Structures are given as C-alpha cells and as structure tokens.
Amino acid sequence: MVDAHTSRLCVQIIRSHFGPLTAEVASTLLTRGRLSFAQLLRYSDAGVRSKQRSVRAAVLVLVQHNVLWHAQSEEEGEVFEVNVEECLMRLRFGRFLYLTEELFGKAAMEIVQLIMDHGKLRPPDILEKLHLAGSHDVKTIAVYQQALHRLVSGCYLKPSTMLSHISPRDKQIQYEAEEKAKVTGIPTAKELRQMKEAALARLKREEEEAEKVGLKRKVKDPPGHRSSKKAKTVEEVEEVDDNVHFRLNYEKYNIHIRNALIVKAAGERFNSGAARVLEATLKVTESNQKKLTDTKTGPISIANILMQFTDEDDLSSGLVYSSSKKTSLPNCVKDYLGLLSSADNPSPAGKAAAFTSFLNSKVQVEFEVIGSRLRQRVLEAMTLEKHGTAGVRIVRLLLEMGKMDEKQVAKTVMMAPKDIRPLLTALATDAFISMQEVPKSADRNPTRTFYLWYVDLQKAYSVLLCNLYKTLYNIGARRQSESEGAEIKAVLEKRERIDVIQDESLLSRLERELLKDWQEKQERLVVLEMRVEESVFVLRDMGVFGINDD
C-alpha cells in the first residue's frame, strides 16, 4: 500500500497515458491493495455494460506495459498489484527519448518510442510497426537493426521474462520460506539473517540470468564462402534474438541522469574545468555502470581519463598557478582530481565533501558520498524555503553535532529561547527534525525528562518525498485545468483541423495570442515539473544508500 499523494499521482499518470477506465482499475488496486480478478471486478466502477470485458482489457493493457504485477496466491488464485515504481518512471519518458537520440541517433529513438507505446515488443514486431517488414530497402533496415543491437548490447533494452511480472517481494518471501524449511527447530537471529541474505542472493542471481537472454551468437559466412573442408576458421557474430520481447531498462537511463547531476554539482562547487574532468572520469566507466546501487566506480587510471580530451582542450583557465608558463593538460587533470578528492583537506569533513577518491594513481567516483551530500542539500533547500536561514542553521547544527537539548541549540545558534522554541516546534511539525525523550526516572515524569532534538534523515526524506509527489500531482492537475477552459479548448480543437494545420493564418489574432499564452504556461509547468522530478530522483533513486546517511 502507498500513501494518498503517491496513489493520486499514479492514477493521474495512468489516466493521462491509458484513459479513465484503466485509471479506475488502477485506483481500485492502489486503494484496496492486491486483488483477484473477481474482487477487482466487484470493487471497480468501470461501467455497468460490458464491465467484465472492460476490466479485463484494462488489466491486459497494464500488464503489457509492466504497470501491474500478477502472482499466484494459494487462497485467492491469481492476484494483481500495481507496480508503483514502474508507474512513476513514466514521468521520465520524455527525458529517456532525448537521451536515446543524443546517444544513438534518431533510429534508436524511434525504436524506444515504439516500445514505450507498446510496453514490450519483439524485433520483428518493431520492424513491422516501423513499416519495414517485407521492405526491399536493405540499407534502412540495416540502420534500424544496428540501432536495436546497440540498445540491447548496451543494456538500454532488456528482455521481458516471467520473473519481471512477479513482485520481487513475493519471490523473496517464498525463497525465505524455503530456506526456513531447511532449518529444524526455532531459528536464531543469525540464521534468520543468513536466510534473508541467501534469498536475496538467489533472487539477484535469477534476475541476472534472466537478463542474459536477448543476444545470440550466429556463425557468419564470409562473402563468396563455399562449404569445404579447407575452411579452418569460423567467424561468429552477435545478433538480437527475434523470439525475445524487449522492454526499457530504466536503470541504465537513470545512470545517465545521475552522472549528469554529479557533473552539475561539481561545476557548481568548483568550476566548469572540474566538471569536465569529472565528466571524462565518468565516461571512462559508463559502459560498466549497470546498477544505481554501485557505491563507487571501478579504479580508473589517469591515462584513460586523458584519452577523453584532445590537444586543443585548455583546462588551465580554471586554475591559478604561480608561473605564467602554460601548464600541460596532464598536470591540469591531476590538479583537478586533487581538488575533487579534497586532497588539501584529509579530515573526515574533507572526505565527506569529496567527489572522488585518489589513491595510487587510480581514481574512483564516490557515488555514495555524493548522493548523501545531494540529499542533504535538498533537505536544506526545503528548510530554507519554509523556515528561512534560522531553520537551516538549526538543521545543519543538529546534523553536525547530533542530539542536543533546547538550551544547547539556542546557545550555539545564538538565538533567544523565546525565538528558538516555536522554530523547533515548526521544524518538527514538518519532520525536518525529531525529538528524543530521555527520562531520568522510571515513572517518565515530564518534569524529570530530557528532550533532545536531532535530525532523523530517513523520516525527513520520506516526508519530503511525499510532499514532492503531492507537488507533481498538483502540477499535472494545473496543466489539465489550463487545457479545459472553454475558450482555450475551442482554440485547441480548431487547431487540430486539417485546413488550420495547413494554413495557420485561419486563426484570428485573438486566437493566436490565446494559444501563445497557453503554450507559455505549459512550458513553465513542464520546467517546474522537471525541477521537482530532479529532487525526486535525488531523494528516491540516489537514496539507495540512505540507511547509512546517519
């Protein structure tokens, strides 16, 4: 079960992508939890006439687009559950298309867009949708086949298997039960932990094996080759399996978004030269970055980083040297890596502010450290917006010092107790800080109890994430409201006419001004949505290490 704001956002996304009937089915599942088809049919209000057929079609659409999990339950048979993460990821589809075109070209973007529209497709189906099946244009077909091969080999597309339609939580519970059945008697805490680790390892191993399919090796006959016993070498090529259904691998795209955020943060912290060096460092290992759960990149040599630059690149403008002589590119890169690794500050504070670790001429980008710092920056930005600089001072103090009582906080931030008390209460109300009670006696008398303030990062991030989902829902509702006004609705309908598409001068001056104003509002809402979604990415997708923040 998810909270109300996340549920409303998911229903809004499904309504905009699939229509109101499908949104009603998703709303029922999000409100009541996992249900069988008979229960879903009973609780949903998808219409009276042909209700069973409508609900069945909605379920098939959501399963095809990976928005629904389905599993076998011993009590109720097959049950359905909404995959919330998959649903929320649809907000990034526009950015995924932009990244695909930037990395692989227009042909790859068209393939990805087709898969987004259909959920999952086989290679022959992709060619058919592109109207290339049976075509004699060999060159165009080769371009799309090559683009598809690059997407699959680069893990931007992954095979859709039976395992991807079952909730990982169900599989984990099943595997833990199987491990528990092997133990006689009551298991100890250590044995329970080992069972959980074994179940997670088995689940991860199955996922990795399932994703290995999709590419197959085929013997390639050279041009003019004749079958004879004289052929000593056999050349094999790798091609995409036509019998496998492919879907988008969101994690690979999220890695690009994460790297872009890290480079942007380095540019804001230092300068554009440091950002370019860090971007080159990430680009060296980009093909090997498969999971967002990686705490750091593999070791990278400076020689590999230098290969990402040309002789014309000048990085010395962002550094100040005592000599007026132009510094060589390798020295500039080494100096920037020293800055990024906080080599001038080997204290714990310097390590916490580093982007890379630099040891034995090998460089590693610290994803865990950077993610923790970016999440705290989002927390401080939200605190500044709601409670001003005084609230940020208190949050930073508690993050650095740990638990403190009201008098210590007032003394350290140099504020009067009468001013600090309502501010602490307001911060606690918004979950930016929390309170810990420490009783002096067993009766827990309030007069003999210490009240210590501290920052519970997990609680703060969860509440912030919930508020950001609420903001995204409000942005979507505002966008829909702007398009449903009587005047703008009539203009939008008129714009869709064939004669108006061919000749825009058929629109009056007032209609063109109204349409321009509407487009400006839509653009501002899109920019706002992208900024909020960026904060969501930092808190949720880069928050895989959040348990170690405090």
C-alpha positions in Angstrom: 0.0 0.0 0.0 1.2 3.5 -0.8 0.3 6.9 0.7 -2.6 9.0 -0.6 -0.4 11.5 -2.5 1.6 8.8 -4.4 -1.6 6.9 -5.2 -3.3 10.0 -6.6 -0.2 10.8 -8.7 -0.1 7.2 -10.1 -3.8 7.4 -11.0 -3.2 10.7 -12.8 -0.3 9.3 -14.8 -2.3 6.2 -15.8 -5.3 8.3 -16.8 -3.2 10.6 -19.0 -1.5 7.6 -20.7 -4.2 5.0 -20.9 -7.6 6.7 -20.2 -10.2 6.9 -17.5 -11.3 3.2 -17.4 -7.8 2.0 -16.9 -7.2 4.7 -14.2 -10.3 3.4 -12.4 -8.9 -0.1 -12.2 -5.5 1.2 -11.0 -7.2 3.4 -8.4 -9.1 0.4 -7.0 -5.9 -1.6 -6.7 -4.0 1.3 -5.1 -6.8 1.9 -2.6 -7.5 -1.7 -1.6 -4.2 -3.4 -2.3 -3.7 -6.6 -4.3 -6.9 -8.2 -5.5 -8.0 -11.1 -7.6 -9.9 -10.5 -10.8 -13.2 -11.3 -9.2 -12.6 -8.9 -6.4 -11.3 -6.2 -8.9 -14.5 -6.7 -10.9 -16.6 -6.3 -7.8 -15.0 -3.2 -6.4 -14.2 -1.2 -9.6 -16.7 1.2 -11.2 -15.6 0.8 -14.7 -19.1 0.8 -16.0 -22.2 -1.4 -16.0 -22.4 -2.6 -19.6 -19.6 -5.0 -20.6 -18.0 -4.3 -17.2 -16.1 -7.6 -17.2 -14.7 -7.1 -20.7 -13.6 -3.5 -19.9 -11.8 -4.5 -16.7 -10.2 -7.5 -18.4 -8.9 -5.2 -21.2 -7.6 -2.6 -18.7 -5.8 -5.3 -16.8 -4.2 -6.7 -20.0 -3.1 -3.2 -21.0 -1.5 -2.5 -17.6 0.2 -5.9 -17.6 1.5 -5.4 -21.2 3.0 -2.0 -20.0 4.6 -3.6 -16.9 2.4 -1.5 -14.6 0.8 -4.5 -12.9 2.4 -7.4 -11.2 0.4 -10.7 -11.1 1.2 -13.6 -8.8 -0.4 -16.9 -7.8 -1.9 -16.9 -4.3 -2.9 -20.1 -2.5 -6.0 -18.6 -1.0 -7.3 -16.5 -3.9 -5.5 -17.8 -7.0 -4.1 -15.1 -9.4 -3.9 -11.7 -7.8 -2.9 -8.3 -9.2 -0.8 -5.5 -7.7 0.3 -2.1 -9.0 4.0 -1.6 -9.7 4.3 1.9 -8.3 7.9 2.4 -9.3 7.2 1.5 -12.9 4.2 3.9 -13.0 6.2 6.8 -11.6 9.0 6.2 -14.0 6.7 7.1 -16.9 7.2 10.8 -15.9 10.8 10.5 -17.3 9.8 9.1 -20.7 10.5 12.4 -22.5 14.0 12.6 -21.0 14.6 8.9 -21.9 13.8 9.7 -25.5 16.1 12.8 -25.5 19.0 10.7 -24.1 18.4 7.9 -26.6 18.6 10.4 -29.6 21.6 12.1 -28.1 23.5 8.8 -27.6 22.4 6.6 -30.5 20.6 8.8 -33.1 17.0 9.1 -34.4 16.6 5.5 -35.5 17.2 4.3 -31.9 14.8 7.0 -30.6 12.0 5.7 -32.8 12.6 2.2 -31.6 12.5 3.3 -27.9 9.4 5.3 -28.6 7.6 2.3 -30.1 8.5 0.2 -27.1 7.2 3.0 -24.8 3.9 2.9 -26.7 3.5 -0.8 -26.7 5.2 -1.9 -23.4 7.3 -4.7 -24.9 7.9 -5.8 -28.4 9.9 -8.5 -30.4 12.4 -7.3 -33.1 10.1 -8.5 -36.0 7.2 -6.6 -34.4 9.4 -3.4 -34.2 10.2 -3.6 -37.9 6.5 -4.2 -38.7 5.5 -1.1 -36.7 8.1 0.9 -38.5 6.6 -0.4 -41.8 9.9 -2.1 -42.7 8.7 -5.7 -42.6 8.9 -7.1 -46.1 10.6 -3.9 -47.4 13.3 -4.0 -50.0 15.1 -1.0 -48.5 18.1 -3.1 -47.2 20.1 -0.1 -46.1 17.3 1.4 -43.9 16.5 -2.0 -42.3 20.3 -2.4 -41.5 20.3 1.0 -39.8 17.4 0.1 -37.5 18.8 -3.4 -36.8 22.1 -1.9 -35.9 20.4 0.7 -33.6 18.4 -2.1 -31.9 21.6 -4.2 -31.4 23.3 -1.2 -29.8 20.4 -0.6 -27.5 20.3 -4.3 -26.4 24.0 -4.8 -26.1 24.3 -1.5 -24.1 21.5 -2.7 -21.7 19.2 0.1 -22.6 16.7 -2.5 -23.6 16.3 -5.7 -21.5 14.4 -8.9 -22.1 10.9 -9.2 -20.5 10.6 -12.5 -18.7 8.1 -14.2 -16.4 10.2 -13.0 -13.5 9.7 -9.4 -14.4 5.9 -9.8 -14.0 6.1 -11.1 -10.4 6.7 -8.9 -7.4 10.2 -9.3 -6.1 8.8 -9.1 -2.6 6.7 -12.3 -3.3 9.7 -14.1 -4.6 11.8 -13.1 -1.6 9.2 -14.3 0.8 8.9 -17.6 -1.0 12.7 -18.1 -1.0 13.0 -17.2 2.7 10.2 -19.7 3.5 12.1 -22.4 1.5 15.3 -21.6 3.4 13.5 -21.6 6.7 12.1 -25.1 5.9 15.6 -26.4 5.8 16.2 -25.5 9.5 14.9 -27.7 12.3 13.6 -26.0 15.4 13.4 -22.3 16.1 16.0 -20.3 14.0 18.3 -17.9 15.8 18.7 -14.3 14.8 21.9 -15.1 12.9 20.2 -17.9 11.0 17.3 -15.6 10.1 19.8 -13.0 8.7 21.5 -15.7 6.7 18.2 -16.9 5.3 17.4 -13.4 4.2 20.8 -13.0 2.6 20.5 -16.3 0.8 17.0 -15.4 -0.5 18.3 -12.0 -1.8 21.3 -13.6 -3.4 19.1 -16.2 -5.2 16.7 -13.5 -6.4 19.6 -11.4 -7.7 21.1 -14.4 -9.4 17.8 -15.3 -11.1 17.4 -11.7 -12.3 20.9 -11.6 -13.8 20.4 -15.0 -15.6 17.0 -13.8 -17.0 18.6 -10.6 -18.4 21.4 -12.6 -20.2 19.0 -13.7 -22.9 18.3 -11.4 -25.8 21.5 -11.8 -27.8 22.6 -14.9 -29.5 25.7 -15.9 -31.5 25.5 -16.9 -35.1 28.0 -18.3 -37.5 28.8 -15.7 -40.2 29.6 -17.0 -43.7 32.1 -14.7 -45.4 31.2 -13.3 -48.9 31.7 -15.9 -51.6 32.3 -18.6 -49.0 32.0 -22.2 -50.2 31.4 -25.1 -47.9 34.6 -27.1 -48.0 36.9 -28.9 -45.6 39.6 -26.2 -46.2 37.7 -23.7 -44.0 39.7 -23.6 -40.8 38.3 -20.5 -39.0 34.6 -19.9 -38.2 33.6 -16.3 -37.6 30.7 -15.7 -35.2 28.6 -12.6 -34.9 26.2 -11.5 -32.1 22.7 -10.6 -33.1 19.4 -9.9 -31.4 17.1 -12.8 -30.7 13.9 -12.4 -32.6 11.9 -14.5 -30.2 12.5 -12.3 -27.1 10.3 -9.5 -26.0 12.2 -6.3 -25.1 11.3 -3.6 -22.7 13.0 -0.4 -21.4 15.8 -0.8 -18.8 15.1 2.4 -16.7 18.1 1.8 -14.5 20.5 2.4 -17.4 18.9 5.7 -18.3 18.8 6.7 -14.6 22.6 6.2 -14.5 23.0 8.9 -17.2 20.7 11.2 -15.2 22.7 10.5 -12.0 26.0 11.2 -13.8 24.7 14.5 -15.2 23.6 15.6 -11.7 27.0 14.8 -10.3 28.8 16.7 -13.0 26.4 19.7 -12.5 27.1 19.6 -8.7 30.9 19.6 -9.4 30.5 22.6 -11.7 28.6 24.5 -9.0 31.1 23.6 -6.3 34.2 24.3 -8.3 34.1 25.4 -11.9 33.5 24.2 -15.4 37.0 22.7 -15.7 36.4 20.4 -12.7 33.0 19.4 -14.2 34.7 18.5 -17.5 37.3 16.3 -15.7 34.7 14.6 -13.6 32.5 14.0 -16.7 35.5 12.5 -18.5 36.2 10.2 -15.5 32.6 9.0 -15.5 32.6 8.5 -19.2 35.5 6.0 -19.0 33.4 3.6 -16.9 30.0 4.5 -18.3 29.6 1.2 -20.2 30.4 -0.8 -17.0 27.9 1.1 -14.8 24.9 -1.3 -14.6 23.3 -0.6 -11.3 22.4 2.5 -9.3 23.4 0.6 -6.2 27.1 0.8 -7.0 28.8 2.7 -4.2 31.7 3.8 -6.5 33.1 3.3 -9.9 35.9 0.9 -10.6 39.6 2.1 -10.4 40.4 4.4 -13.3 43.9 5.4 -14.4 44.7 9.0 -15.3 45.9 7.8 -18.7 42.4 6.6 -19.5 40.9 10.0 -18.4 43.4 11.9 -20.6 42.2 9.9 -23.6 38.8 11.7 -23.3 40.5 15.0 -24.0 42.1 16.4 -27.2 45.2 18.5 -27.5 43.1 21.7 -28.1 41.3 21.4 -24.7 42.5 24.0 -22.3 41.8 23.4 -18.6 44.4 25.8 -17.2 41.9 28.8 -17.2 40.1 27.4 -14.1 43.3 27.0 -12.1 45.7 29.6 -10.8 49.5 28.9 -11.0 52.4 31.0 -9.7 54.2 30.6 -13.1 52.9 32.4 -16.2 54.0 29.5 -18.4 51.1 27.4 -19.8 50.6 24.2 -17.7 50.3 20.9 -19.6 47.0 19.1 -19.8 48.1 16.0 -17.6 49.1 18.4 -14.8 45.8 20.2 -15.0 43.8 17.0 -14.9 45.9 15.8 -11.8 45.3 19.1 -10.1 41.5 19.0 -10.7 41.4 15.4 -9.5 43.2 16.6 -6.3 40.5 19.2 -5.8 37.7 16.7 -6.4 39.2 14.3 -3.9 39.8 17.0 -1.3 43.5 16.2 -1.2 44.1 19.5 0.6 41.7 18.5 3.4 42.4 14.9 4.6 40.0 15.3 7.6 36.6 13.5 7.8 34.9 16.7 6.8 37.0 16.8 3.6 36.3 13.2 2.9 32.6 13.9 3.2 32.8 16.7 0.7 34.9 14.8 -1.9 33.6 13.7 -5.3 36.4 11.2 -6.0 39.0 9.2 -4.1 42.5 9.4 -5.4 44.9 6.6 -4.4 47.9 5.0 -6.0 47.3 6.9 -9.3 43.8 5.4 -9.5 40.6 7.4 -9.4 37.2 6.3 -8.2 34.0 8.4 -8.2 32.2 8.1 -4.8 28.5 7.7 -5.7 27.5 7.0 -2.1 29.2 10.1 -0.6 27.9 12.4 -3.4 24.4 11.0 -3.1 24.3 11.6 0.7 25.5 15.2 0.1 23.0 15.9 -2.6 20.1 14.6 -0.4 21.2 16.9 2.4 21.3 19.8 0.0 17.7 19.1 -1.0 16.7 19.0 2.7 18.5 22.3 3.4 16.8 23.9 0.4 13.3 22.9 1.5 14.1 24.0 5.1 15.3 27.4 3.8 12.1 27.8 1.7 9.8 27.1 4.7 11.7 28.3 7.7 14.4 30.7 6.5 18.1 30.9 7.3 17.5 30.3 11.1 15.9 26.9 10.3 18.8 25.9 8.1 21.3 26.9 10.8 19.5 24.6 13.3 19.3 21.7 10.9 23.0 22.0 10.0 23.9 22.2 13.7 22.0 19.1 14.6 23.4 17.2 11.6 26.9 18.0 12.7 26.6 17.7 16.5 23.8 15.1 16.9 21.3 15.2 19.7 21.0 18.5 21.6 18.5 20.0 24.0 16.8 23.3 23.5 19.2 25.3 25.7 22.2 24.0 23.8 20.7 24.7 20.5 19.7 28.3 21.5 23.2 28.9 22.9 25.0 27.6 19.9 23.0 29.3 17.2 22.9 32.5 19.3 19.1 32.9 19.4 16.8 33.8 22.3 15.0 30.8 23.9 11.6 32.5 23.2 12.5 32.6 19.5 14.1 29.1 19.3 11.1 27.2 20.9 8.5 28.0 18.2 11.0 27.4 15.4 12.0 24.0 16.8 8.3 23.1 17.0 7.7 24.2 13.4 10.6 22.2 12.2 9.4 19.1 14.0 5.9 19.6 12.6 7.4 19.5 9.0 9.5 16.4 10.0 12.8 18.3 9.4 13.9 17.4 12.9 12.7 14.9 15.5 12.6 14.7 19.3 14.0 12.0 21.6 12.8 11.7 25.2 15.3 10.6 27.8 13.6 10.1 31.2 15.6 10.4 34.4 13.3 8.1 36.4 11.2 5.1 35.7 7.9 7.0 36.1 8.7 9.1 33.0 7.7 12.3 34.7 7.8 15.1 32.1 9.5 17.4 34.7 12.3 14.9 35.1 12.9 14.1 31.4 15.4 15.4 28.9 14.0 16.4 25.5 16.7 16.1 22.8 16.4 17.4 19.2 18.1 15.6 16.3 17.6 15.1 12.5 16.0 11.8 11.6 17.2 11.7 7.9 15.1 8.7 6.9 11.9 10.3 8.3 12.7 13.7 6.8 13.5 12.2 3.3 10.3 10.2 3.4 8.1 13.2 4.2 9.9 15.4 1.7 9.4 12.7 -1.0 5.7 12.5 -0.1 5.4 16.3 -0.4 7.2 16.3 -3.8 4.7 13.7 -5.1 1.9 16.0 -4.0 3.5 18.8 -5.9 3.8 16.7 -9.0 0.1 15.8 -8.8 -0.8 19.5 -8.4 1.3 20.4 -11.4 -0.5 17.8 -13.5 -3.9 19.0 -12.3 -3.0 22.6 -13.1 -1.8 21.6 -16.6 -5.1 19.7 -17.2 -7.1 22.7 -15.8 -5.3 25.1 -18.1 -6.4 23.0 -21.1 -10.0 22.5 -20.2 -11.1 26.2 -20.2 -13.9 26.9 -22.6 -12.0 29.4 -24.8 -8.7 27.5 -25.0 -10.5 24.2 -25.6 -12.3 25.6 -28.6 -9.0 27.1 -30.0 -7.2 23.8 -29.5 -9.9 21.9 -31.3 -9.8 24.4 -34.1 -6.0 24.0 -34.4 -6.4 20.2 -35.0 -8.5 20.8 -38.1 -6.7 19.8 -41.4 -7.2 23.2 -43.0 -5.8 25.1 -40.0 -2.8 22.7 -39.8 -2.1 23.6 -43.5 -2.7 27.3 -43.1 -2.3 28.8 -39.6 -3.5 32.2 -40.8 -7.0 30.9 -40.5 -6.7 31.5 -36.7 -7.6 35.0 -35.7 -5.2 37.3 -33.9 -7.0 36.8 -30.6 -6.9 33.0 -31.0 -3.2 33.1 -31.8 -2.5 35.3 -28.7 -4.6 32.9 -26.6 -2.7 29.9 -28.0 0.7 31.6 -27.4 -0.2 32.4 -23.7 -1.4 28.8 -23.2 1.9 27.4 -24.7 4.0 29.7 -22.4 2.1 28.4 -19.3 2.6 24.8 -20.4 6.3 25.4 -20.9 6.6 26.9 -17.4 4.7 24.0 -15.9 7.0 21.5 -17.7 10.1 23.3 -16.4 8.7 23.2 -12.9 7.8 19.5 -13.2 11.4 18.7 -14.4 12.9 20.6 -11.4 10.6 18.8 -8.9 11.3 15.4 -10.6 15.0 16.1 -10.2 14.6 16.4 -6.5 12.6 13.2 -6.5 15.4 11.5 -8.3 17.9 12.7 -5.7 15.8 11.5 -2.8 14.5 8.2 -4.2 16.8 6.9 -6.9 20.0 8.2 -5.4 18.7 7.2 -1.9 19.6 3.6 -2.2 22.3 4.2 0.4 20.1 6.3 2.7 20.4 3.9 5.5 24.0 4.9 6.0 23.3 8.7 6.0 23.1 9.0 9.7 
